[in-house]
Amino acid sequence: MPLPFAAVAFDMDGTFLRDDKSFDRPRFARILEALLAQGCHVIVASGDPAQFLLPHFGDQREALTVIAENGAQVIDQGHELMTTTLERTLAAQVVAFLHDELQIEPTLAGVKQGYFPPHPSAALLAHMTRYYPQHTILDQLLPLPDDDFFQLSFLIADQDVANVKAQLDARFAGQLTVTPSGNGSMDLTIPGINKGWALSKVLARWQLSGDDLIAFGDGGNDESMLKLARYSYAMPNGRPEIKRLARFSVPVDNNHDGVLVVLDQYLQEYQ
């Protein structure tokens, strides 16, 4: 019996990956093979950069579609399909506002590499170097380095999210989308460019739609793809608004391979 979906999309941090950034590789390899055998497309949909995402999957990356940078970059079976970057003048204005008004120094997600603010803390380096192994620590944030930027991001405490988001929304209304990513950071992206938008584009290439999609997420940047997917699953460790939005709940959290548990259940049911 065929599966009720033809495409699988999952977020990485807090969803597919355990907190230590590992996953059950043998189990995933088995599930991936079974999904591909049924003609399923398997999509990694993350706010993280491709340089962080691709190494997780080794040779398997050639079988995957990777939506990186919250939809701003799409790589399908090793071939880049789409790249969308912030307008440079706007990026410079946002950096100046963050620094001068909010005392926040962002990380810049460049096409070439990541760019860290001057004198980064040990905590920032420990967090961001994992995501941007290819990076430069800037002497100063402005003028911007010679690159184009998918998004800006910064670490933020949960209690500060609402206030900082409100200030950014007020200053850059219509120019910027401000989203808590679910992994302790906030992402500043191009309006309309998100995981759901990118998924719609790649699904259309395959003559599919959201009715053919199962998606898994935990954070605010997963909202657009969960709204798109007919089979939308929230992680038990996810944000409350994501749990309310999703049609289904994953039975166990990311540290217990919840995404793989659900996919295994489908594969067993639809043999």
Secondary structure, DSSP 4 states (H G I P E B T S, - for coil): ---S-SEEEE-IIIIIS-TTS---HHHHHHHHHHHHHTT-EEEEE-SS-HHHHGGGGGGGGGG-EEEEGGGTEEEETTEEEEE----HHHHHHHHHHHHHHS---PEEEESS-EEEPSS--HHHHHHHHHH-SSEEE-S-SSSPPSS-EEEEEEE--GGGHHHHHHHHHHHTTTT-EEEE-SSSEEEEE-TT-SHHHHHHHHHHHTT--GGGEEEEE-SGGGHHHHHH-SEEEE-TTS-HHHHHH-SEE-SS-GGGTHHHHHHHHHHHHT-
